[in-house]
Amino acid sequence: MANFKTHLAGAALVSGAAATAAVAMEMIAVNQAPILFGLGMIGGVLPDVDAENSTPLRLVFNALGLVSAFWAVEYASQLHFSIAELFLLGICAFSLVRYLLLALFLRLTEHRGVFHSLLAALAFSLATVSASHRLIGSPPTLAWLHGLCLGIGYLTHLVLDELFSVDLVGRRIKRSFGTALKPIAFNNLKTSLALGLLTLALATTLPDLQPLKRTPAHFYTSLKAHLLPKGDWFANVWPKKRFSLGER
């Protein structure tokens, strides 16, 4: 399997290309590009969230713990608790998520299990689309782009894991081959079923699909128009000075 640095590099390359294309095709404003890039990077490391003691796992549960702590403090502040009480509630909320919930998560999952599957890529992508539209208020087109970029990063991770399962030098296929880029986790059908039901539930919260109905033709036309320069490369940076016959 590919290491953490390889996944970061692969996700950066793919998500950077996707964000650049979206800007060049005038689908988003320039200030939206870092968000697309960041979502692609998150997707690029997200499948390893089920790996014990992995960097993505620690980052995810640290972030969830902090969010839970702030939510607990915000809610408790309405009850007029003291600073000391609010601080203790925040510590308890963080510890509950960071340690107890993490321990439960590790007991219910295994590395290269359900999170290394196409179903998981679809579920996380749809969850991103739904959260972007319902929670943040992004317009449908932008919400779908958010989910698409995270999904591209996620798929890049799975593809890299499969590529690194093939030893071209030794001309052999490693035992890990086929454990990343699979439709569902066949060795854990209950979890796959639960994830499938969650995906179906997410489908009911998605924004309008109308922007996607014109996607293939519109994207192809726009990509064809913006992919390559129409004249000399970087002509606008170094314009050529033209001289008339009377000039020296």
C-alpha positions in Angstrom: 0.0 0.0 0.0 1.1 3.6 -0.6 2.4 5.6 2.4 1.0 8.8 3.8 3.3 11.1 1.9 2.4 9.3 -1.4 -1.3 9.7 -0.7 -0.8 13.4 0.1 1.2 14.0 -3.1 -1.4 12.1 -5.2 -4.3 13.9 -3.7 -2.5 17.3 -4.1 -1.9 16.6 -7.8 -5.4 15.5 -8.7 -7.3 18.0 -6.5 -5.1 20.8 -7.7 -5.8 19.9 -11.4 -9.5 19.7 -10.6 -9.6 23.1 -8.8 -7.6 24.7 -11.6 -9.9 23.3 -14.2 -13.0 24.5 -12.4 -11.5 28.1 -12.2 -10.4 28.0 -15.9 -13.9 26.8 -17.0 -15.4 29.7 -15.0 -17.4 27.3 -12.8 -16.2 28.8 -9.6 -14.6 32.0 -8.5 -10.8 32.0 -7.8 -11.4 32.3 -4.0 -13.3 29.0 -4.1 -10.4 27.0 -5.5 -8.6 26.5 -2.1 -11.8 24.9 -0.7 -12.0 22.4 -3.6 -8.3 21.7 -3.2 -8.6 21.2 0.5 -11.6 18.8 0.1 -9.6 16.8 -2.4 -6.7 16.6 0.1 -9.1 15.4 2.8 -10.5 12.8 0.5 -7.0 11.6 -0.3 -6.3 10.6 3.3 -9.8 9.8 4.5 -9.8 6.1 3.6 -7.0 5.5 6.2 -9.2 6.7 9.0 -9.8 3.1 9.9 -6.1 2.4 10.4 -5.1 2.2 14.1 -2.7 4.9 15.1 -2.8 6.5 11.7 -2.3 10.2 11.2 -5.7 10.7 9.5 -7.4 8.9 12.3 -5.8 11.1 15.0 -6.6 14.2 13.0 -10.2 13.3 12.5 -11.0 12.4 16.1 -9.0 15.4 17.4 -11.1 17.7 15.2 -14.3 15.9 16.2 -13.3 16.2 19.9 -12.7 20.0 19.6 -16.0 20.5 17.7 -17.8 18.6 20.4 -16.2 20.5 23.1 -17.1 23.9 21.6 -20.7 22.7 21.0 -21.0 21.5 24.6 -19.6 24.8 25.9 -21.9 26.9 23.7 -24.9 24.9 24.8 -24.0 25.0 28.5 -23.3 28.8 28.4 -27.0 29.3 27.9 -27.6 27.7 31.3 -25.3 30.4 32.9 -22.7 28.0 34.2 -19.4 29.3 35.6 -16.2 29.4 33.6 -14.8 26.5 35.6 -17.9 24.4 34.9 -17.8 25.3 31.2 -14.1 24.3 31.1 -14.8 20.9 32.7 -17.7 20.2 30.3 -15.5 21.0 27.4 -12.8 18.7 28.6 -15.4 15.9 29.2 -16.9 16.3 25.7 -13.5 16.3 24.1 -12.4 13.2 26.0 -15.6 11.4 25.3 -15.1 11.7 21.5 -11.3 11.5 21.4 -10.9 8.5 23.5 -14.1 6.6 24.2 -15.7 7.1 20.7 -12.3 6.4 19.1 -12.0 3.1 21.0 -15.5 2.1 19.9 -14.7 3.0 16.3 -11.5 0.8 16.3 -13.5 -2.1 17.7 -16.1 -1.9 15.0 -13.7 -1.3 12.0 -10.7 -2.9 10.5 -8.1 -1.4 8.2 -8.8 -1.8 4.5 -12.4 -2.8 5.4 -15.5 -0.8 4.6 -13.7 2.5 4.2 -11.6 1.1 1.4 -14.5 0.6 -1.0 -16.3 2.4 -3.8 -19.4 2.4 -1.6 -17.5 4.4 1.0 -16.3 6.9 -1.6 -19.8 7.4 -2.8 -21.1 7.8 0.8 -18.5 10.4 1.8 -19.0 12.3 -1.5 -22.8 12.5 -1.0 -22.4 13.5 2.6 -20.1 16.3 1.5 -22.6 17.5 -1.1 -25.5 17.4 1.5 -23.5 19.1 4.2 -22.3 21.8 1.8 -25.8 22.6 0.6 -27.9 22.0 3.8 -25.5 23.2 6.5 -23.4 25.8 4.7 -25.9 27.0 2.2 -23.8 26.5 -1.0 -25.7 26.6 -4.3 -26.4 23.3 -5.9 -23.5 23.5 -8.5 -20.9 24.4 -5.9 -22.2 21.7 -3.5 -21.8 19.1 -6.2 -18.3 20.3 -6.9 -17.4 20.0 -3.3 -18.6 16.4 -3.2 -16.9 15.7 -6.5 -13.5 16.9 -5.4 -13.6 15.0 -2.1 -14.7 11.9 -4.1 -11.8 12.4 -6.6 -9.3 12.5 -3.8 -10.9 9.5 -2.1 -10.7 7.4 -5.4 -7.1 8.6 -5.9 -6.2 7.0 -2.5 -7.9 3.7 -3.4 -6.2 3.6 -6.8 -2.8 4.3 -5.4 -3.2 1.5 -2.8 -4.0 -0.9 -5.6 -1.1 0.2 -7.7 1.3 -0.2 -4.8 0.0 -3.7 -4.4 1.7 -4.7 -7.6 5.5 -5.3 -7.4 6.7 -4.7 -10.9 10.4 -5.3 -9.9 9.7 -8.7 -8.3 6.9 -9.4 -10.8 4.5 -10.4 -8.2 1.2 -9.3 -6.8 1.1 -8.6 -3.1 -1.5 -10.1 -0.7 -3.1 -6.6 -0.3 -4.1 -6.5 -4.0 -7.9 -6.2 -4.4 -8.5 -5.0 -0.8 -8.7 -1.3 -1.6 -10.6 -0.7 -4.9 -13.6 -3.0 -4.2 -17.3 -2.3 -4.5 -18.1 -3.1 -0.9 -16.5 -4.8 2.1 -17.5 -8.4 1.4 -15.9 -9.6 4.6 -18.1 -7.3 6.6 -21.5 -7.3 4.9 -23.4 -5.9 8.0 -21.3 -2.8 8.0 -21.5 -2.5 4.2 -25.3 -2.8 4.5 -25.4 -0.1 7.1 -23.3 2.2 4.9 -25.5 1.4 1.9 -28.6 2.4 3.9 -26.8 5.6 5.0 -26.0 6.4 1.4 -29.6 6.0 0.4 -30.7 8.2 3.2 -28.2 10.9 2.1 -29.6 10.7 -1.4 -32.9 12.2 -0.1 -31.0 15.3 1.2 -29.1 16.2 -1.9 -29.7 19.5 -3.8 -31.3 19.7 -7.2 -29.7 17.5 -9.9 -30.6 20.0 -12.7 -27.0 21.4 -12.8 -25.8 17.9 -13.6 -28.2 17.2 -16.4 -26.2 19.5 -18.7 -22.9 18.5 -17.3 -21.4 16.2 -20.0 -22.0 18.4 -23.0 -21.4 21.7 -21.1 -18.2 20.4 -19.4 -16.8 19.0 -22.7 -17.4 22.2 -24.6 -16.0 24.4 -21.8 -13.0 22.1 -21.3 -12.3 22.0 -25.0 -12.4 25.8 -25.1 -10.1 26.4 -22.1 -7.7 23.3 -22.1 -5.0 24.7 -24.4 -4.0 28.3 -25.3 -5.5 29.6 -28.6 -2.2 31.3 -29.6 1.3 31.3 -28.3 1.9 29.9 -24.8 1.9 32.7 -22.1 1.5 35.3 -24.8 -0.2 37.7 -22.4 2.8 37.7 -20.1 5.4 38.6 -22.7 3.5 40.3 -25.6 5.4 40.4 -28.8 6.3 44.0 -30.0 5.5 44.5 -33.7 7.6 46.8 -35.8 6.6 48.5 -39.0 8.9 48.8 -42.0 9.6 52.4 -41.1 10.9 51.6 -37.6 14.3 50.5 -36.8 
